[in-house]
Amino acid sequence: METWFTILGWTLSIVAAGGNGSIIFLVYSKRRLLTKTNAFIISLAVADLGVGASVFPSQFFSVFYGDNWSSRLLIYRIRWLFGYASATSLCCLVLDRYVAIVTPLKYLNFMSRGRVIKMIFVSWAIPVGFVITSLLYFLPAPVRKNIATIFVMFWEIFSCCFLIFCFSSMILVVYKHDRSSATLAKQLRFNHRDLTVRSQDRSAITMMAIVIVVFLVCYGMYLRCSLVLLLDLDCSDEVYKIPMLVLNSAINPWVYALFKRDIKKEMIKKLICRKTCREKLQNQ
C-alpha cells in the first residue's frame, strides 16, 4: 500500500467519522433538531460514519496483517453494508425533500412519524438483507452470483436514476415557482411571504444538489467496479475507488452544516458559546 494512499485514506476516514459523529451528537443533543427530515439525515450520517470508520481501516489492516481471501470477503461485506446503507438513506432523504417541495400540501399527511420509521427501517434492511444473502453458503455459487447481479444491476442503477429524477423534478418545480413569484411581484411590487418560501426551496435545492452530485460522481466508480467484479474480472482501479467512497461520506456533514438552516444555526451557537466561554476563562 503506497504512502500517499495510506495518508489520504486515513485523513478522509477521520474527517468522515468525526464530521458525521458531530452531526449525530448535535441533532440528538438538541430537541428542536429532532425533526422528520433530520431523522433521515441521522440515518445517512450513521451510514457515512460506518463508511469512514470501517471501509479504509479494514482495507489497511487486511494488507498490514496479511491479505487473504477470507479477509477480502469480510472487507467486501463491510463495504457493501455501509455503502449501500448510505445510498438507501440518501434516497429516503431525497424522497422526503421531493415530497416537501413538489407536493407541499400532502407532506404532513404523507410523511407521518410511522412512515418515517418504516422508511429508515427499509433503508437499512435492504443492505443487511444483501449481506446476509451473501453469507448463505449452502446456496450454489451460481445462485448467489445471480442474486448479487440482480441486486447490483437493479439497486445501484435504480438509486442513481431515482436521485436524478427527484432532483430534476425539484429543480423544475422551483423554477416554475420562481417564474410565478416574479410575475406576482411585478403586480404587487413586493410580497414577503413568497420571497421567504422561495429562499427555503432554494436552500433545500442547494443542499440536495451538492449531496447528489458528489454521490453520483463518487458512486459512479463504485458502480463500475461492482459491474466489473460481477463479470469475474479484476477491478484495477480499487486504489481510487476506496478514497472516492470515503470522500462522499466525508463531504456530507459539511454540506449539512453549511446549507441545512437549523443545523447551521445550532453549530454557530455552539461556536459562539465556546468562544464566549474561552474569553471568560481568560479574563478570570
KAJOQUI-V232548 format. One record per run of one state. SS is the DSSP state (H for helix, E for strand, C for the rest). FROM is the first residue (numbers start at 1). LEN is the number of residues. Records with the same first field share a line. If there is no record, write none. Layout:
SS = FROM-LEN + FROM-LEN
This chain:
C = 1-2 + 30-1 + 34-2 + 66-3 + 103-1 + 111-2 + 135-6 + 189-3 + 231-7 + 260-1 + 284-1
H = 3-27 + 31-3 + 36-30 + 69-34 + 104-7 + 113-22 + 141-48 + 192-39 + 238-22 + 261-23
